[in-house]
């Protein structure tokens, strides 16, 4: 199983390098109202997308008869196509800054949830709770779904990682373990901020704010670097499989 992990883990960690999801979660946790509930909803939404993509890859491979003896030529061409997709995405982001994924933090702007107690007119008798927007579960669920579906790097790297795990020449139980590891690693940007907040306590918000500022400034560079790096990795491994 160590050989399988050696092939799968680089792809899984590449899929986990997701400024989009991380920025969304940090902005969600900055909300003055229901931050943890909303972040958990976003986590559930992103997890749903990842599980569905992985299930689709596994089902497609099973339907095609893929398994421990997956045709290396087919695998090579799949890697080359995915490498070209990543390369095209990197070029698009590098040449057209406005083409980067929209910053999800603007959709979860905490200012839209300003504390009604501070905005309420003291001259009125309307209770502050009447202005409470609530958890807005559907809104944040759709934000999570949209952010993950448009997260090109994560989706593109998740596909070969899942194929490697599902077609490995190991027992069914071991394959399930590897697939679970891929899932947990890929979702790191979604649950990581929650872990940081719980682990650091009062220092958590400051740490998340610093992380958000850094990612906000380097979002584009990180996206291009990851896309180019893994485009080269997939392209080289794909060509090697064809050879």
N, C-alpha and C positions, 0 to 999 in steps of 0.2 A: 504493500500500500504506500510505502514511502516514495516509490517512483511516481505513483499517481499524484500524490501531494506535490511533488516537485514540479509536475506539469500544470497542476491546477492552481496552486496558491499564487503564483505571479499574476495570473489572469484575475483571480478573485480580488487580490489587493488592488490591482489596477481598476477594477470595477468599483471598488470602495472609495477611490479618490474622486469624490463628487462634491465640488464646491457648491453646486446648485442645491442639493439636499441639505448640506450642512448649513448654508446660509438661511434656508427656509426654517430649519429647526431652531437656529439661534434667534432669528427674528420672532418666531412663535413663542419661544420661552421668554422673550422680552416683553410680551404682552402683559399689561397690568392686570388682566382678568383671565382666569382659568389657563394660565400658561402650560402647566403640566398636562392637564386634560387635553388641550389642543395639540400639544406635542405628541402625546400618545396616539391621538387620532391620525396625525400625519404619519407616525411610525406604522400604524396599521395599514394605511393606504399604500405607502411605499412597499411594505412587506407583501401586500396583495399583488401588486404589479410584478415584483420579483418572482414570487411563487408561480404566478401565471406564466411568465416568460419561461421559467425553468421547466414547468410542466409541459408547455408547448414543445420545447426542445426535446425533452425526453420522449414525449408521445410521437413526435415526428421521426425521431431516430428509430423508435420501436416499430413504427409503421413501415419504415423503409428497410427494416431488417438489420439495422445497425446493432453492433454489440461489441464484444471484445475483439472481433476480427473486422472492425470497421475498415473499409477500403482507404488506404493512406492517400490515394490520389484524390478521392472525394474530400477527405479531410483537408488535404493541401489546398485544393481550390476554394474551399469554404474559408480557410484562413486568409488566403490572398484577397478574396472579395471583401472580407471584413477589414483587412488592412487598408484596402483602397477606400472604404467608407470612412475609416478613421482619418486617413490622409486628406480626403476631401473636406471633412469637417474641420481639421486643423487649418487648412489653407483658407477656408471660408472665414473662420474666426480671426485668423491673422490679417487677412486683407480687408475684412469688413467688420470693424469692432462692433458695430450695431447688430451684427448677425449672431452674437453670442446669446446664449439662453437668457431670457429675461431674468433679472434679479428677483428671485421669489420673495426676498425680504420686503420688497415694495408692496407685494400682495398681502403680506401679513403685517402691515404697518401698525405698530402699537398705537400710533396716534389716532387710529380709527376707533380704538377702544378706550378712549380717554375716560377717566373715572367720572361717571355722571354726577357724583357728589360734588365735584369741583366745578362742573359746568352748569349745574342746576341753578336756577334763579332763586335766591333765598326768599324772594317776595312771593313765590308760588308755594302751594302746599303739596305739589306733586312729589311723591316719595322718590328718592334717588333710585330705588330698585326698578321703578317703572322704565327708566332709561337704560337699564342693563341689557346689552345686546345678547347676553347668553353665551353659551359655549360656541355657537355657530359651527356645530359639528360637521354639517354637510359642506360648508364652505371650506373648512380646513381639510376635510377628507378629499374633496375635489382638487385642492391645491397640491396635496401629496400625490394624488394620482397623476395630475398633469406634470408635476415636476419630475417624477420618475419616468414617465412615458417619453418626455422630451429630452431626457438625459442620455444623449447619444453614446458617450464614452462608456457609461455603465452598462447599457443594454448590449452594445457591440461586444464588450469583453465578457459579459455574463454568458453569452451564447456558447463560445468555445470552452469556457470553464465548465459549463454544464455538460457539454458533449464529452469532454475529457472524463468527467466523473462518471457519467452514465454508461460510457462504452469501455471503461477500464476493465482489464482482465483480472478482476478480483471478485470476491463473493458478493452476493446481493446485499448482505448486511453492511459490508464495508463500503459499497457504493452509496448506500443511504447515508452512512456517516460522512463520506466525502461531500455529498450533496448538501447535507446539513451545515457542514463547515463553510461551503461556498455561500450559502444563504446568510449565515451569521456574519461573515466577513463583509459581504456586499452591503448589508444593512447597517454597517458601522456608523456611517454619517447620520443615520436616522435616529439611532439610539445612543450614540456616543455623547451628544450634548446632555441628554438626560442623566447619563452616568456621571458626567463631569459635575453637573449641578448637585447631584446627590452626594458625591464624594467630597466636594470642596465646601459644601454648605454655604456660608455667607460669602465666601470668596468666589463661588461659582459664577454668579452674574458678571463679575468683573472679568473673569477668565474668558467667558463666552463673548463678552463685548470686545475684548482684545482680539480674539480669534475672528470675530466678524469683521473688524476693521482691516485685519491683514488679508482675509479672503476677498473682501470688497475691493482692495487695491490690486490684488494679484490673481483675481479670478480668471481673467483672460489668459495670462501667462501660464497658469497651472493647467488650464484646459488644453492649450496648444502643446505644452511639453508632454503631458500624459498621452495625448492623441498621437503625436509623432513617435514617441518612444514605443508605444505598443503597436503602432502601425508597422514600425521596423521589426519588432519582435514577431508579429504574426506573419508578416511578409517573408521574413527569412525562414521561419519554421515551415511555412507553407511551401516555399520553393524547395526546401530540403526534403519534404515529404514527396514532392513530385519527382525529385531526382532519385 
